[in-house]
Amino acid sequence: MDVRVDERGQGLDADIRTGACVQGVQADDSGFTLTLEDGDRLAVRAVVAASGTFGRPHHPALPGLEGFTGSVLHAAEYRAPEPYAGQRIVVVGAGNSAVQIATELATQAHVTLAARHPVRFARRHTLGRDLHWWLTHTGLDTLPAGRFPRTPPTQLVIDDGRYRAAVAAGAPDRRPVFTGIDGIDGIKVTWADGSTEAVDTILLATGYRPDLAYLAPLGALDEHGHPFHREGLSLTHPGLAYVGLEWQHSLSSNSLRGVDRDTARVARHLAARLHRH
């Protein structure tokens, strides 16, 4: 679909295509060539990868998981607790999704929340204001990423009180991550105290990574699929940039609260780069 008029009727001179999945990007003398899923090719001067940071579910290498013969799924695949009624379930993770899903599942099943770190709760409301309001109005949202620890111990779980109460009541119960899975009976996990227990389902609430495989031909990504960049500007190609990455510039870079600021900054610097080159 070619759209060239904005909501006020003013021309954008923009070729907007929906349902056009990019399969690969290659660099050439004039910029880049994009290959789309339908085989179409586009020649462009610059590429901004704005596909965010939540496109690829992360499956960590947990001890013995490859030998588990029960059901393994990621939080991205979870929809409702009813299909798991009566099961023994281990939810791996300590962030918002892990705690919320584990608490919901605990209404139908016996659930353990397994994580390498304790669950850390943050109050959803303080003095009548939402946590996101405080982050915005205190300026924490806009502080450069270098002012924060790059690898915090755990993500804070934003809570109105119910999740803390559920974990405290043991529904779900909380344990360290299992240390292995029985090699003979692949449905038994081994806990840190040496005990073993049969488990029906392991649910990985272990986050996401950027889905940037289409940039692999450029050599713009490291071995884990993360881009080489500084504040959204590629370190490998002057005409390549990113928007929506976690900690791209600040705490809110991968959220709606911060992506607009990063977009304006990246556009200015990318335009200057293209002018120089």
N, C-alpha and C positions, 0 to 999 in steps of 0.2 A: 504494500500500500504506500503510495507516494503522497505525503501530506506536506503542504506548503503554506498553510494558513494557521495562525495561532488562534486562541480562544477569543481574541479581540478583533479578529479579522485581518491582522497584520501579517505580512509575508515573513516566513522564517527561512525560506530557501533551503529546506531540509528534506532529505529523502528518508522518510521513516518507514521501516519495514518490520512488520510483526510476523512472528512465527518463522523467523529467518535465523536458524541456528548456525553459528560460525564453527566450522570443523577444523580450520587451521589458518595460521597467519604466517606469511613469509615476507622477509625483507627484500627490497630491490633498490635500484639506484634512485628511484623517485619517491620512495616511501615504503608502502606495504601492499601486498595482495592478499585479500581475504577470500577463502574458499568457503562457500555456504553449503549447508546440508543438501540442498537441491542441485548442487553442481555449479551454481552461478558464482562468478568471481567479481570482486570489487577492487579497484585500484584506489588507494587513499594515501594522503600525505602523513596522516597520524592515526593512531589507535588509542582509545581510552578504554581500558578494561574496567567496566563498571558493574561487573557481575557479583560484587560483594564478597563476603567472607563466609557465607553459610551454604554454599552450593554442594560441598562434598562431605558427606557424613564420615567422621573419623572413627576408624576401627583400630584401637590400640593393640599392641602385641602383649596380651595378657598370658600369664603362665598356664600352659596346657589348653588354651582355648581352642586350638585347632583340632584337638582330640575330643571335644565335647560333642556328644551324640544327641543331646536335647536340642531345643529350639534356641537359636541366637538371632536377635534382631536389634536394629539401631532405633533410637528414639524417633528418628524420622519416619519409621514405618509404623509406629504405635498410633492407634486410633481410640480405643476404648478398653475398659477393664473387663467387660463381660466375657470375652473369649478366653480369659485366663482364670476364670472362677475355679477355686479349689486347688490351684497349682502352687508349687513351691518355686518362687521367683527370686532371682538376684538382680538388682538394678545397680549397675556400675556407674559411679559418678557422684559428685557432691555439689553440682550447680543447680540452677533453677529447674531445669527440665528433669534432672534426676530426682530431686526431692518432690516435685509436683507429681510426676508420674508414679513414683513409688508410693506416695500417700494415696493416690487414687486407686492404684492396684490393691493396696492393703485393705480396701473395703470388700474385695472379692477373693483375695488370696493371701498366703503367708509370704511376706516380702521382707527381704534384707536389702538395705542400702549399703553397698560396699564401696569404699573409697580409700585412697592413700592418705587423705587429710581429713580432719574433722569438718563437719558442716558448719559454715559461718553464716549467721543470719543478720539481715539488715532490716530495720523497721520500714515498712512501706510508707507510713505517714508519720511526720513529726510536726507538732504544732499546727496540725490541720492541713499540712502541705505534703504532696507526694514527693518521694525521694528524687524523682527526675526534675521536679521543680527546683529543689534545693541544689542539685548539681548544676543546673542552668544558671540560677541567680547568684550562686556563690563564685562562679567562674571556674569551678573545677572541670567543667566540661571542655573548656578551651585551653587549659594548661597544656603545654607541649608534652608529648609522650615521654620525653626524657626525664620529666619531673616525677614520674611514677615508676615503681618496680616493673620491669618488663615481663617478669614471670611471677605474678602474685601467688601466694600459697594455694588459695582456692578462690573461685568466684563467689561473691556474696549472693546469698539466696534472699531475694526481696520477699518479705513475709508480713502478713497482717496478723500473725499470731497463730494461725491454724496449723502451719507446717511445723513450727517449733514444738507445738503441743503434741502433734501426731508422732514426731520422732521421739520426744520425751516419753510418750506412752508406749513406745515399742511397736507402733504400727505406721511405718515400717521400723524394724529394729536396725541398728547401726553396727557395722563391723568393718575391720580392715579388709582390703581386697583379698580374695582367696589366693593361696600360694601355689595351687596346682589343681589338676583334674586327674582323677584315677585313670591310668592308662588301660586298665582291663575293663572296668565298668565306666564308660565314658559319660555317665550322667552324674557321677559323684564328684563334688568339689572338695578340696582340702582347705580347711581354714587355718589361720595363723597358729592356733593352739594345737594343731595336729589332728583335730577331729575331722571326720568326713561326713558328707550329707548328700543325699540324692536331690537333684534340682531338675525341674522341668524346663525352665526358661531362663536364659541370661539376656537381659536387656541392657544395651550399651548406651547410656546417656553421656557420651564422651565428646560431645561437641562436633564442630565442623571445621573444614579447611577451605581455602579458596579453590574454586573449580576453574582452573586456568589451563587445562590441558591443551587448549587450542593455541597457546603460546609456546608450547614445548619446542616446535621446530625452530624457534628463534634463538634458543639457548638463553631465554630470559628468566628461567626458573631454576631454583636449586634442586637438589635430589629429593626433597620432600614436596616439591610442587609450589614452594613459596617464591614470589617474585623478588628479584634483586632490585631494590628501589630505595629512594630517600624521599620521604614525605610524599609518596605517590608518583614521583618522577623516576622512570626507569634508569638504572645504572648501566644498561647494556645497549639501549637504542634511544637516541635523542627524540624520536617521534612517538615514543610509547609512554603511556601514563596509566595510573590506576586511581579508582575512586571506590570508597567503601571498605577498605581493608581495616582489619583490627589494628588499633594503635598506629594508623597511618600518620596521623599528626597529633591526635589528642585522644582522650578517653572516649569521646563520642564519635570518633571517625567512622565506625561501622554502624551507626544508628541514624535515624531520620533527624535527630537533633544536631548532628555535626556534619553530615555529608554535604550539606549545601555550602558550608564554609570551605571545606576541602575542595569541592568542585570549582569554586571561584578561584582559589589559590592555584590549583592544578592548571586551569585554563589559562591564567595569566602567564605562568612559567612555561607552559607548553608552547604558547604562541611566541614567546621570546626565543625559545630554543629553535623553533622552526624558522624564525626570522634570521637567526644567526647562521643556520645551516642551509 
